[in-house]
Amino acid sequence: MPMTISLCIIARDEADNLKSCIQSYRELVDEIIVVDTGSTDNSIRVAEQFGAKVSRLPWRGDFSYSRNASLEKATSDWILWTDADDIITEENCEKIRKIKDGYDLNCCFSFMIKNSLDGILGSVFNQIRMFPRDPRIRFRHKVHEQILPSIQEIGYKTHFTDIMVLHTGYSDPEIVKRKQMRNMEILKGQLEENENNPVTVYLYAGNLSDLDRFEEAIPYYEKAMQLSREQNSKMHIYEGAPVALADIYERIKDYDNARKWAEKAHKINPNHPQTNFILGELEEIEGNVDDAIKHFEFVLSCEEKPTFTPVDVNMLKINACSRLSQQYMKKGQMDKMVEILDQAMEIRLGRRPEHSDKGDMYFQAEEYLKAGQEYLVAVNDEKSNDWASFTGLAKVFIIENSPQDAMDTLNLGIKRFPENEEIKRLLADLFCDLRLNDKADNLYEEILKTSNGCRR
């Protein structure tokens, strides 16, 4: 008989996010548990519309308390917990399906959580998200709650997977700031209860740093590292604290201390992408071009992988590309400079860049000649499917006050891509601007017919 899954969520004023979250999981799970901690929006109604079992529970300033309440309501074989502002792709849901029927109920699974809206940029960390329904497995800590300690005590094996969940709630800086202020008060209480817990001390330092209170964060990072070493526990903190300290000192332009901590971090883990990026920047500041290149090139070799401390590998790689392009230019290696900028664009887009992508970059920088040259490559290539180069080149001609060239380009684009509304719409707008009203009206009508009467 197939195993079943309960999806457990806690929510407060998350109506919009909750809808997207449940929609992404609904075909995977057998029941949905939502514990609402005091919403004043439509969160409860949204959850009930999707058939969720909703419980109302007053907020007690304790995430573990609320999480555990959701676990107690679950009835399936497996528990899968998620945040209300998480979403998951069907590809990753399929990986979970294989897990739930392929393993006995004596192991747990860590997913890769990516703080991201686009699925490309954003820090990644690993987190236990799926485990057997077992009353002994419960969350601990009031904020940044953890399930792993109880799992370790039971003795269940943990499997680290490449299953990716997108956590969208940290994309808006204002929302992040509000969450950090909320977490700060809870963490203060935890520190008062146990000031020698390395995890709490480390998280408190991180909160201070996220609020730009760098000087205050430094002693807490140092203490977290010391506690981790003395207690011989939470070694990811022993590894992560010197990286954070190097980053802080570099931000406040204390480069001597930045180097001291970066070298300490590099000695502990020479493969950490952020450590290598910081060392590359420090070598760059000191004018050591070859050493800077070595560290930046290493960053480009790094891949996203499970880690207990969040790392935005793709952003580090994009920034490393930018730095490398400057270093290659200093060495007169112009071909490598162009190649590395293309690589940065490929990382950012999550695919190989089209000529229109490069053209758009130049267009936004008001370098219209370079933009036109990029667009023209695709326009002249009859095998290219890069329709956006036609609209891009036409916009260059419009800016250069060459409307006839713009019309010729767009007509050629329509000939090659007869169903493309974007090309037609730009040509219709151009007709309108040139007061060729009959041509404009005819083209607008054609667009309306092909789009079922819905103008965008």
DRENLUM-406069 format. One record per atom (N, C-alpha, C, O): x, y, z. Coordinates in steps of 0.2 Angstrom, whole numbers, plus 2048, in hexadecimal, padded with zeros to 3 digits. Each point is the difference from the previous one (the first is absolute). Example, Ala and Ser with C-alpha at 12.3 -4.5 7.8 and 13.67 -1.06 7.14 Angstrom:
8427E4827/7FC806800/804806800/8057FF803/7F98067F9/804806801/7FC805803/803806801/
//
This chain:
8047FA800/7FC806800/804806800/805801804/7FA8047F7/804806800/800804807/7FB801803/80B8027FE/801804806/7FC8077FF/7FF8027FA/7FF80180B/7FC806800/805806803/8047FF804/7FA8077FA/804806802/7FB805803/7FB8027FD/807801809/7FC806802/8058067FF/806800802/7F78057FB/803807800/7FE804806/7FB801801/80A801802/7FF804806/803807800/8068017FE/7F5804803/8028077FF/7FE804806/7FA7FF802/80A806800/7FD805804/8008077FC/8048017FC/7F7803806/7FF8067FC/7FD805804/7FC7FF805/8068087F9/7FC805803/8018067FA/8058027FE/7F5800800/7FF8057FB/8047FF7FA/8048047FE/7FB7F67FF/8047FD7FA/7FB7FE7FB/8027FB7FC/7F9808803/7FB7FE7FB/8027FF7F9/8007FB7FD/80480A801/8038007F9/8057FA7FF/8007FC7FB/80480480A/8067FB800/7FD7F9801/8027FB7FC/7F9805808/7FD7F9802/7FD7FD7FA/8017FA7FF/7FC80A7FD/7FC7FD7FA/8067FD7FB/7FF7FA7FE/806809801/8057FE7FB/8047FA803/8017FB7FD/80080580A/8037FB803/7FC7F9800/8037FB7FD/7F7805805/7FB7FA800/7FF7FE7F9/8007FA7FE/80080A7FD/7FF7FE7F9/8067FC7FD/7FF7FB7FD/807807806/8067FD7FD/8007F9803/8047FB7FD/7FA804809/8007F9804/7FA7FC7FF/8017FA802/7F98087FC/7FA7FD801/8007F97FD/7FC7FC803/8078037F7/7FF7FA7FD/8057FB803/8007FA7FE/804808806/8057FB803/7FE7FD807/8017FA801/7FB80A803/7FE7FE807/7F97FD800/7FC8027FC/8037FB80A/7FA7FD801/7FB804805/7FA7FF800/80A805804/7FC805804/804806801/806800800/7F7805802/803807801/7FE802807/7FA801801/80B801803/7FE802807/803807800/8068027FE/7F5803804/802807800/7FF802807/7FA800803/80B802801/7FF804807/8008077FF/8068037FE/7F5801803/8008077FF/801803807/7FD7FF805/8088067FB/802803806/7FE807801/803804804/7F77FD7F9/7FD807801/7FF8047FA/801806800/7FD7F77FA/8008047FA/7FA805800/7FB7FE803/8068087FA/7FA805800/7FF8007F8/7FB8047FF/8087F97FD/7FE8007F9/7FC7F97FE/7FD7FE804/8038007F6/7FC7FA7FE/8047FA800/7FE7FB7FC/807804808/8047FA800/7FC7FA802/8017FB7FC/7FB806809/7FC7FA802/7FB7FE7FA/7FF7FA7FE/7FE80B7FF/7FC7FE7FA/8037FD7FA/7FE7FB7FE/808807801/8047FD7FA/8027F9802/7FF7FC7FC/80380380A/8027F9802/7FA7FB800/8007FB7FD/7FA808805/7FA7FC800/7FE7FE7F9/7FD7FB7FE/80480A7FD/7FE7FF7F9/8047FA7FD/7FD7FD7FC/809802807/8047FA7FD/7FF7FA804/8037FB7FF/7F8805806/7FE7FA803/8057FF806/8007FA803/80480B7FF/8047FF806/7FC800807/7FB802800/8087FA804/7FE7FF807/803806804/806800801/7F6805801/802806803/7FF801807/7FA7FE802/80B803802/7FF801807/803808802/8048027FD/7F8801807/802807802/8047FF807/7FD7FD805/8088067FB/805800806/803806802/8038037FB/7FB80080A/803807802/8088007FF/8037FB802/80080A7FC/8078017FF/803801807/7FE804804/8077F77FE/803800806/808803800/8047FF804/7FE8037F6/8078027FF/8047FA800/806801802/7F87F97FC/8047FA800/7FE7FC7FA/7FB7FD7FF/80A8037FC/7FE7FD7F9/8007F8802/7FC7FD7FC/808800808/8007F9801/7F97FE803/7FD7FB7FE/800809806/7FA7FE803/7FA8007FB/7FC7FB800/80480A7FB/7FC7FF7FB/8017FB7FB/7FB7FC7FE/80B803800/8027FA7FC/7FE7F9803/7FD7FC7FC/80480480A/7FF7F9803/7F87FF801/7FE7FA7FF/7FE80C801/7F97FF800/7FE7FD7F9/7FB7FD800/8088067FB/7FE7FD7F9/8027F9800/7FC7FC7FC/809802806/8027F8800/7FB7FC804/7FF7FB7FD/7FF808808/7FB7FC804/7F97FE7FC/7FD7FC802/8028097FA/7FA7FF7FC/8007FB7FA/7FB7FE7FD/80B800801/8027FC7FA/7FE7F9802/8007FD805/7FE7FF7F5/7FD7F9801/8047FC7FB/7FF7FA800/8058097FB/8037FC7FB/8067FC802/803801806/8007FB7F6/8067FC802/806805800/804800805/7FD8047F6/805805800/7FE807801/7FA8027FF/80A802804/7FF807802/8048047FB/8077FF800/7F78067FD/8038057FB/7FE807803/7FB8027FF/80A801804/7FE807802/8038057FB/8057FF7FD/7F8807803/8028057FB/7FE807803/7FB800804/8088057FA/7FE807802/7FA8027FB/8007FE7FA/7FC807808/7FA8027FC/8038047FA/7FC8017FB/80A801805/8028047FA/8057FC7FC/8058037FD/7FB7F6804/8047FC7FC/7FC7FD7FA/7FA800800/80A7FF7FA/7FC7FC7FB/8057FB7FD/806800802/7F87FB7FB/8047FA7FD/7FE7FF7F9/7FA8007FF/80A7FE7FD/7FF7FE7F9/7FD7F9800/8017FC804/7FC8027F6/7FE7F97FF/8057FB800/8007FB802/8068087FB/8067FB800/8027FE807/8027FA801/7FE80B803/8027FE807/7FB7FC804/8017FC804/7F98057FA/7FA7FC803/8017F97FE/7FF7FB804/8038047F6/8017F97FD/8067FD804/7FF7FA801/806809801/8057FD804/7FE7FE807/8027FB802/7F9809801/7FD7FF806/7FC7F9800/8007FC804/7FC8047F6/7FC7FA7FF/8047F9800/7FE7FB803/8088067FA/8047FA800/8037FE807/8017FA802/80080B802/8037FF807/7FA7FD804/8027FB804/7F88087FC/7FB7FE805/7FE7F87FF/7FE7FD805/8038007F5/7FE7F97FF/8077FC800/7FF7FA7FF/807809801/8067FC7FF/8047FF806/8057FD800/7F8806806/804800806/7FB7FD806/7FA802800/8097FB805/7FD7FE806/7FF806804/8048057FF/7F87FB806/7FE805804/805801806/7FE800806/8098007F8/805800805/8058057FE/8067FF803/7F98057F9/8058057FD/7FC8077FF/7FA8007FF/80B805800/7FD8077FF/8048037FA/8057FD7FE/7F88087FF/8038037FA/801807800/7FB804803/80B7FF7FC/8018077FF/8008027F9/8027FD7FB/7FA809804/7FF8037FA/805806800/802803805/7FF8007F5/8048067FF/7FB8067FF/7FC8007FC/804804809/7FC806800/8038067FD/806802802/7F78017F9/8038067FD/7FC806801/7FA8007FE/809805805/7FC806801/8008047F9/8058047FF/7F67FB7FD/8008037F9/7F98007FE/7FB7FD802/8048087F9/7FA8017FC/8017FD7F9/7FB7FD7FE/80B8037FF/8017FE7FA/8037F97FF/8007FD7FB/80280080B/8037FA800/8077FF7FE/8037FB7FF/80080B7FF/8078017FE/804803805/8057FD803/7F98097FF/804803805/7FD7FF807/7FA7FF801/80A801804/7FE7FF807/8047FB804/8037FC7FD/7FE805809/8047FC804/7FC7F9801/7FA800800/80A7FB801/7FE7F9800/8027FD807/806801802/7F67FC801/8027FC806/7FC7F9801/7FB8007FC/8087FC808/7FC7F9800/7FC800807/802803805/7F87FA7FA/7FB800806/7FC7F9800/7FE7FE7FA/8027FF80B/7FC7FA801/7F88027FE/7FE804804/7FF7F97F7/7F98027FF/7FC7FA800/7FA801800/8087F97FF/7FC7FA800/8027FB805/8067FE800/7F57FF803/8027FB805/7FA7FC802/7FA8027FF/8077F8804/7FA7FC802/7FC803805/802804804/7F77FB7FC/7FC803806/8027FC806/7FE7FA801/805809804/8027FD806/800805805/803805800/7F97FA806/7FF805805/807802804/800805803/8057F77FC/806802802/8048057FC/805804803/7F97FD7F7/8038057FC/7FC807801/7FB8007FD/809804806/7FD807801/8058067FF/8067FF801/7F78067FD/8058067FF/802803807/7FD7FF805/8098047FB/803803806/8028077FE/8028027FA/7FE80380B/8028077FF/7FA8047FE/7FC7FE7FB/804808808/7FA8047FF/8008047F9/7FB8017FD/80B800800/8018037F9/8067FC7FD/8047FD803/7FC8037F6/8047FC7FD/8007F9802/8057FC802/7F58017FF/7FE7FA803/8047FA7FC/8018007FA/8017FB80A/8037FA7FD/7FD7FA802/7FE7FF806/8027FC7F5/7FD7FA801/8067FA801/7FE7FB803/8088077FB/8057FB7FF/8027FE807/8017FA801/7FF80A805/8037FD806/7FB7FA802/8037FB803/7F78057FD/7FC7FB802/8007FA7FB/8007FA803/8028077F7/8017FA7FB/8067FD802/8017FA800/80480A802/8077FD802/7FF7FB806/8037FB801/7F9808804/7FF7FC806/7FD7F97FF/8027FB803/7F98057F8/7FD7FA7FF/8047FB7FC/8007FA801/8058097FB/8047FC7FC/7FE7FF7F9/8037FB7FD/7F8808800/7FF8007F9/8058027FC/804805802/7FD7F87F8/8058027FC/7FD8067FB/7FA8007FF/80B805800/7FE8067FC/8037FF7F9/8067FF800/7F68027FB/8028007F9/8008077FE/7FB804800/80B7FF7FD/8008067FD/7FF8007F8/8047FD7FD/7F6806801/7FE7FF7F9/8018077FC/802805803/7FD7FB7F7/8018067FC/7F98037FE/7FF8047FC/7FC7F9808/7F98037FF/800808802/802801806/7FC8037F6/800807801/7F9803801/7FB7FE7FD/805806809/7FA804801/802807800/805802803/7F68027FA/8018077FF/7FD804806/7FA7FF801/80A804803/7FD804806/8008077FD/805804800/7F57FF7FF/7FF8067FD/800806805/8008067FE/7FF7F9808/7FF805805/805805802/7FF805803/8077F97FA/806805802/8028047FA/8068017FF/7F68007FC/8018037FA/7FF808801/8048047FC/7F87FE808/7FE807801/804803806/7FF7FD806/8068077F9/804803806/7FC802806/8027FF806/7F98047F9/7FC803805/7FD7FA804/7FF800806/7FE7FB7F7/7FE7FA803/8057FD804/7FF7FE806/8078017F7/8067FD804/801804806/8017FD805/7FF80A7FB/802804806/7FB7FF805/8027FF806/7F78007F8/7FB7FF805/8017F9804/7FF800806/8037FB7F6/8017FA802/8067FF805/8007FD805/8058077F9/806800804/7FF804807/8027FD805/7FA8087FB/7FE803806/7FC7FC804/801800807/7FA7FC7F7/7FC7FC803/8057FA803/7FF7FF806/8057FE7F6/8047FB803/805802805/8027FC804/80080B7FB/805802805/7FD800807/8047FE805/7F68047FC/7FD7FF807/8007F9803/8017FF806/7FD7FD7F5/8007F9802/8067FD802/8017FC805/8048067F7/8077FD801/803803807/8047FD803/7FA8097FE/803803807/7FD7FC806/8047FF804/7F67FF7FB/7FD7FC805/8047F9801/8017FD805/8018007F5/8037FA800/807800803/8037FC804/80080A7FB/807801802/800801808/8047FE803/7F78057FF/7FF801808/7FF7F9803/8027FF805/7FB7FC7F7/7FE7FA803/8077FB800/8017FD804/8038047F6/8067FC800/8058047FB/7FF8007FA/805804809/8058047FD/8067FC7FD/8048037FC/7FC7F7805/8067FC7FE/7FE7FB7FA/8037FB7FF/7F78067FE/7FE7FC7FB/8038037F9/7FE8057FE/8067F77FF/8048037FA/7FB8027FB/8018057FC/7FA7F7803/7FB8017FA/7FC807802/8008047FB/7FE7FD80B/7FC806801/805806800/7FE8057FD/8087FB805/805805800/8018027F9/8018067FE/8007F57FD/8028017F9/7FA8037FD/8018057FC/7F97F9805/7FA8037FD/7FF807802/7FE8047FC/8037FD80A/800807803/8058057FC/7FE8057FF/8087F8800/8058047FD/7FD8017F9/8018067FD/7FC7F5800/7FE8017F9/7FA8057FF/8008047FB/7FC7FC80A/7FB805800/802807801/7FE8057FC/8077FC808/804807801/8038027F9/7FF8067FE/8047F57FF/8048027FA/7FA8027FA/8018047FD/7FA7F8803/7FB8017FB/7FD807801/7FD8037FB/8037FF80B/7FD807802/8068057FF/7FF806803/8067F97FA/8068047FF/803802807/803806800/7FC7F7805/803801807/8077FC800/8007FC805/8048067F7/8067FB7FF/805800806/8027FB802/7FF80B801/805800806/7FD7FC806/8037FD803/7F68037FD/7FD7FC806/8007F97FE/8017FB805/7FF8037F5/8007F97FE/8077FC801/8007FA801/80580A7FE/8077FD801/8017FC806/8027FA7FF/7FD808807/8027FC806/7FB7FA800/8027FB803/7F88057FB/7FC7FA800/8027FB7FB/8007FA802/8028087F8/8037FB7FC/8067FD803/8017FA7FF/80480A804/8067FD803/7FE7FB806/8037FB800/7F7807804/7FE7FC805/7FD7F97FD/8027FB803/7FA8067F8/7FD7FA7FD/8067FB7FE/7FF7FA801/8068097FC/8057FB7FD/8047FD806/8017FA800/80080A805/8047FD806/7FB7FB804/8037FA801/7F78077FF/7FB7FB804/8007FA7FB/8007FA803/8008067F7/8007FA7FC/8067FC800/8007FA801/80680A800/8067FC800/8007FD807/8027FA801/7FD809804/8007FE807/7FB7FA801/8027FB804/7F98057FA/7FB7FB801/8007FA7FA/7FD7FB801/8088077FA/8007FB7FB/7FA7FE7FD/7FE7FA7FF/7FE80B800/7F97FF7FD/7FF8057FB/803806800/7F87F97FB/7FE8057FB/8068037FD/8018067FF/8027F57FE/8078037FC/7FE8047FA/8058037FE/7F57FD800/7FF8047FA/800808803/8018047FC/7FE7FD80A/801806803/807802800/8028067FF/8027F5803/807802801/8038017F9/8058047FF/7F87F97FC/8028027F9/7FD8067FD/8048047FD/7F67FE805/7FC8067FD/802806804/8008057FC/8027FB80A/801806804/8068047FD/7FF8067FF/8077F7800/8058047FD/7FE8037F9/8038057FE/7F97F87FE/7FE8027F9/7FC807802/8018057FC/7FA7FA808/7FC806802/804806802/7FF8067FF/8067F8806/805806802/8048037FB/801806800/8017F67FB/8048037FB/7FC8047FC/8028067FD/7F87F8801/7FB8047FD/7FF807803/7FF8057FD/7FF7FB80A/7FF806803/806804800/7FF8067FF/8077F8803/806804800/8018037F9/8028067FF/7FD7F77FC/8008027F9/7FB8067FF/8028057FD/7F87FA805/7FB8057FF/802806804/7FE8067FD/8057FA808/802806804/8078027FE/802805804/8017F87F7/8068027FD/8067FF805/805804800/7FA7F8805/8067FE804/8037FA7FD/7FF7FA801/8058077FA/8037FB7FB/8057FB804/8007FA7FE/803809807/8057FB803/7FC7FB804/8027FA800/7F9808804/7FC7FB803/7FC7FB7FB/7FF7FA802/7FF8097F9/7FC7FC7FB/8057FB7FD/7FE7FA7FF/808807800/8057FB7FD/8017FB806/8017FA7FE/800808808/8017FC806/7FB7FA800/8017FA800/7F9809800/7FA7FB801/7FF7FC7F9/7FE7FA800/8038097FA/7FF7FC7FA/8067FB800/7FE7FA7FD/808807805/8057FB7FF/7FE7FA806/8027FA7FE/7FC808807/7FE7FB805/7FA7FC7FD/8007FA801/7FB8097FC/7FB7FC7FD/8027FC7FB/7FE7FA7FF/8078087FD/8037FC7FA/8047FA803/8007FB7FC/803806809/8037FA803/7FC7FB803/8017FA7FF/7F9808803/7FB7FB803/7FD7FD7FA/7FF7FA800/7FF80A7FB/7FD7FD7FA/8028047FA/7FD8057FE/8087F87FE/8038047FA/7FB8007FA/8018037FB/7F97F9806/7FC8007FA/7F9804801/7FC8007FC/804804809/7FA804801/8008067FB/8058047FF/7F67FD7FD/7FF8057FB/801807802/8038047FD/7F97FD809/801807802/807802803/8028067FF/8017F5804/807802802/8048017FB/804805800/7FC7F77FA/8048027FA/7FE8067FD/8058047FE/7F57FE802/7FE8067FD/803806804/8038057FD/7FC7FB80A/803805804/8088017FF/8028057FF/8017F5801/8078007FF/8028037F9/8058047FF/7F77FB7FC/8018037F9/800807801/8048047FD/7F77FF806/7FF807801/806803803/8028057FE/8007F8808/806802804/8068017FB/804804801/7FD7F67FB/8068007FC/7FF8067FB/8058037FE/7F57FE7FF/7FF8057FB/801807803/8038047FD/7FB7FD809/802806804/807802800/802805800/8027F5802/807801800/8048007FA/806800800/7F67FF7FA/8038007FA/8037FA7FE/8048007FB/7FB7FA808/8037FA7FE/7FB7FC7FB/7FC7FC802/8058067F8/7FB7FE7FB/8007F87FF/7FA7FE800/80B7FF800/8007F97FE/7FD7FC806/7FC7FB7FF/806807807/7FC7FD806/7F9801801/7FC7FC801/80280A7FD/7F98027FF/7FC7FB7FB/7FB7FE802/8088027F8/7FD7FC7FB/8007F8803/7FB7FD7FE/80A801805/8007F9803/7F97FF804/7FD7FB7FF/802809806/7FA800804/7FA8007FD/7FB7FD801/8048087FA/7FA8017FD/7FE7FB7FB/7FB7FE7FF/80B7FF7FE/7FE7FA7FB/7FE7FA804/7FC7FC7FE/807803808/7FD7FB805/7F9801801/7FC7FB800/80280B802/7F9801801/7FB7FD7FA/7FB7FD801/8088047F9/7FC7FE7FA/7FF7F9800/7FC7FD7FC/8097FF807/8007F9800/7FB7FD805/7FF7FA800/7FE80A804/7FC7FE806/7F97FF7FD/7FE8037FC/7FE7F8807/7F97FE7FF/7FC801806/8037FF806/7F78027F9/7FB800806/8007F9803/7FF7FB7FC/80180480A/8007FA804/7FE801807/800806802/7FD7F4801/7FE801807/805803805/8067FE800/7F8807804/804803805/7FB802805/7FB8027FF/8087FF807/7FC802806/800807800/7FB803803/8098017FA/800807800/7FF8037F9/8037FD7FB/7F8807804/7FE8037FA/8068037FC/804804802/7FC7FA7F7/8058037FC/7FD8017F9/7FD7FB7FD/80380B800/7FE8017FA/8057FF7FB/8048057FE/7FD7F5800/8067FE7FB/7FF8047F9/8058027FE/7F57FE800/7FF8037F9/802807800/8038037FB/7FB80180A/802807801/807801800/8038047FE/8007F8807/808800800/8037FF7FA/8058037FE/7F87F87FE/8037FF7F9/7FF8057FB/8058027FC/7F6802804/7FE8057FC/805806802/8038037FC/7FE7FE80B/804806802/8087FE7FE/8048047FF/7FD7F5802/8077FE7FE/8018017F9/8068027FE/7F57FD7FD/8018027F9/8028077FF/8048027FC/7F8802808/8018077FF/807802802/8038047FC/7FF7FA80A/807801802/8057FD7FB/8058047FE/7FA7F6800/8057FD7FB/8018047FA/8058017FD/7F5802800/8008047FA/805806801/8048017FB/7FC80280B/804805801/8087FE800/8048047FE/7FD7F6805/8077FE801/8027FE7F9/8068017FE/7F67FC7FE/8027FE7F9/8028067FC/8048007FC/7F8805805/8018067FC/807803802/8038037FC/7FE7FD80B/807803802/8067FC7FD/8058037FE/7FA7F6800/8057FC7FD/8008007F9/8047FD7FC/7F7807801/7FF8017F9/7FD7FA7FC/8017FF7FA/7FC7FC80A/7FD7FA7FE/7F88027FE/7FC7FE804/8038057F7/7FA8037FE/7FB7FA7FE/7FA801802/8087FA7FB/7FC7FA7FE/7FD7FD806/7FA7FE800/80B801805/7FD7FD806/7FC804804/7FB7FE803/8058097FC/7FC805804/7F97FF7FD/7FB800804/8048007F5/7FA7FF7FD/7FD7F9802/7FA800801/80A7FB7FF/7FE7F9801/7FD800807/7FB7FD802/808806803/7FE800807/7F9804801/7FC7FE804/8048077F8/7F9804801/7FA7FC7FD/7FB801803/8077FB7F8/7FA7FC7FD/7FF7FB805/7FA7FE801/80B7FF803/7FE7FB805/7FC803806/7FC7FD802/8058097FF/7FC803806/7F98017FD/7FC7FF804/8038037F6/7F98007FE/7FD7FA800/7FA7FF801/8097FB7FD/7FE7FA7FF/7FD7FD807/7FB7FD801/80A805804/7FE7FE807/7F9804802/7FC7FD803/8048097FC/7FB804802/7F97FE7FD/7FB800803/8057FE7F6/7FA7FF7FD/7FE7F8801/7FB7FE7FF/80A7FE803/7FF7F9801/8007FD7F9/7FD7FA800/8058097FB/8017FD7F9/8058037FC/802806802/7FF7F87F8/8058037FC/7FD8077FD/7FA8007FE/80A805803/7FD8077FE/7FF8007F8/8047FE7FC/7F6805802/7FF8027F9/8038077FF/802803804/7FF7FE7F5/8028077FE/7FC805803/802806801/7F77F97FF/7FC805803/802802807/7FF805803/8037F6801/801801807/806804801/800805804/8057FA7F8/806805800/7FE8077FD/803805803/7F97FB7F8/7FE8067FD/7FC804805/801806800/7FB7F7804/7FC803805/805803805/7FE806803/8077F77FF/805802805/8038077FD/800805804/8027FB7F6/8038067FD/7FB805800/801806801/7F97F87FD/7FA8057FF/7FF804806/7FF806800/8007F6806/7FF803806/806805802/7FF805804/8077F97FA/805805802/8018067FB/805803800/7F67FD7FB/8008057FB/8068007FB/8028057FD/8017F5802/8057FF7FB/7FD7FD7FA/8007FA7FF/7FC80A7FD/7FC7FE7FB/8037FC7FA/7FE7FC7FD/808807802/8047FD7FA/8027F8802/7FF7FC7FC/80380380A/8027F9802/7F97FC800/8007FA7FE/7FB809805/7FA7FC800/7FD7FE7F9/7FF7FB7FF/80280A7FC/7FE7FF7F9/8047FA7FD/7FD7FC7FC/809804806/8057FB7FD/7FE7F9802/8007FB7FD/7FE80580A/7FE7F9803/7F97FE7FC/7FF7FA7FE/7FC80A802/7FA7FF7FD/8017FD7F9/7FC7FC7FE/8088087FE/8017FF7F9/8027F97FF/7FE7FD7FB/806800809/8037F97FF/7FA7FB800/8007FC7FB/7FB805809/7FA7FB800/7FC8027FA/7FD7FB7FD/80280B802/7FB8027FA/8037FD7FA/7FC7FE7FB/80A802804/8037FE7F9/8017F8800/8027FE7FB/7FD7FF80B/8007F9800/7F97FD7FF/7FC800805/8037FD7F5/7F97FD7FF/7FE7FA804/7FA7FF801/80B7FE802/7FF7FA804/7FE802807/7FE7FC805/80480B7FD/7FF802807/7F8800802/7FC8037FC/8037FB80A/7F9801803/800806804/7FB801804/80A8037FC/800806805/7FC8067FD/8028057FE/7F77FA803/7FC8057FD/801807804/7FF8057FD/8037FB809/801806804/8058057FD/800806801/8047F77FB/8058047FC/7FD8057FB/8038057FF/7F87F97FE/7FC8047FC/7FD806803/8018067FE/7FC7F9808/7FD806803/806804803/7FF806800/8067F7802/806804803/8038047FB/801806801/8007F77F9/8038047FB/7FC8067FD/8028057FF/7F77F9801/7FB8067FE/801805805/7FF8067FE/8017F9809/800805805/8078047FF/800806801/8057F77FD/8068047FF/7FF8057FA/802806800/7FB7F77FA/7FF8057FB/7FB805802/8018067FD/7FA7F9807/7FB805802/804806804/7FF8067FF/8067F8805/803804804/8058057FC/801805801/8027F77FA/8048047FB/7FC8047FB/8038027FB/7F67FE806/7FC8047FB/8007FD7F9/8018047FB/7FF7F5804/8007FD7FA/7FA7FC7FF/8007F9801/7FA80A7FF/7FA7FC800/7FF7FB7FB/7FD7FA801/8058087F9/7FF7FB7FA/8047FA801/7FE7FA7FF/809806804/8047FA802/7FC7FC805/8007FA800/7FD80A805/7FC7FC805/7FB7FC7FD/7FF7FA802/7FD8097F9/7FA7FD7FD/8037FA7FC/7FC7FA800/8098077FC/8037FA7FC/8027FA805/7FF7FB7FE/804807807/8027FB805/7FA7FC803/8007FA800/7FB80A802/7FA7FC803/7FC7FC7FB/7FE7FB801/8028087F9/7FC7FC7FA/8047F97FF/7FD7FB7FF/80A806801/8047FA7FF/7FF7FB806/7FF7FA7FF/800809807/7FF7FC806/7F97FC7FF/7FF7FA802/7FC80A7FC/7F97FD7FF/8007FA7FB/7FD7FB800/8078067FB/8017FB7FA/8037FA803/7FE7FA7FE/807807807/8037FA802/7FC7FD806/8017FA801/7FC80A803/7FC7FE806/7F98027FF/7FE805804/7FE7F87F8/7F98037FE/7FB800806/7FB804800/8077F8805/7FB800806/802804806/7FD800805/8098037FA/802804806/7FD807801/8008047FC/7FC7FC80A/7FC806801/805806802/7FE8067FE/8077F9805/805806802/8028037FA/801807801/8027F67FA/8028037FA/7FA8047FD/8018067FE/7FA7F7801/7FA8047FD/7FE806804/7FE8057FD/8027FA80A/7FE806804/8048067FF/7FE805800/8097F9800/805806800/7FF8037F9/8008067FF/7FF7F67FC/7FF8037F9/7F9804800/8008067FD/7FB7F8806/7F9804800/801806804/7FE8057FE/8067FB808/801806803/8048057FC/7FF806801/8067F77FB/8048057FC/7FC8037FB/8008067FE/7FB7F67FF/7FC8037FB/7FC805803/7FF8067FD/7FE7F9809/7FC805804/804807801/7FE8057FF/8097FA803/804806801/8018047FA/801806800/7FF7F67FA/8028037FA/7F98037FC/8008027FB/7FA7FD809/7FA8027FE/7FE7FC7FA/7FC8037FB/8067F7804/7FE7FB7FB/7FA7FC803/8017FA801/7F980A800/7FB7FD804/7FD7FA7FD/7FE7FB804/8018057F6/7FD7FA7FD/8047FA801/7FD7FB801/8098057FD/8057FB801/8007FD808/8007FB801/80080A803/8007FF807/7FA7FC802/8007FB804/7FA8087FA/7F97FD802/8007F97FD/7FE7FB804/8048047F6/8007F97FD/8047FB804/7FE7FA801/808808801/8047FC804/7FE7FE807/8007FB803/7FD80B800/7FD7FF807/7FA7FB800/8007FB804/7FC8057F6/7FB7FC800/8027F87FF/7FD7FC802/8088047FA/8037F97FF/8037FD806/7FF7FA802/80480A802/8037FE807/7FA7FE804/8007FB804/7FA8097FC/7FB7FE805/7FD7FA7FE/7FD7FC804/8028027F5/7FD7FA7FE/8057FA802/7FD7FB802/8098067FD/8057FA802/8007FF808/8027FA802/7FD80B802/800800807/7F97FF803/7FF801806/7FC7FC7F6/7F97FF802/7FD806803/7FC800805/8068067F8/7FC806803/803803806/7FD805803/8097F97FF/803802807/8068047FE/8057FD7FF/7FA80A801/8068047FF/804800807/7FE801805/8097FF7FA/804800806/803807801/803801805/
//
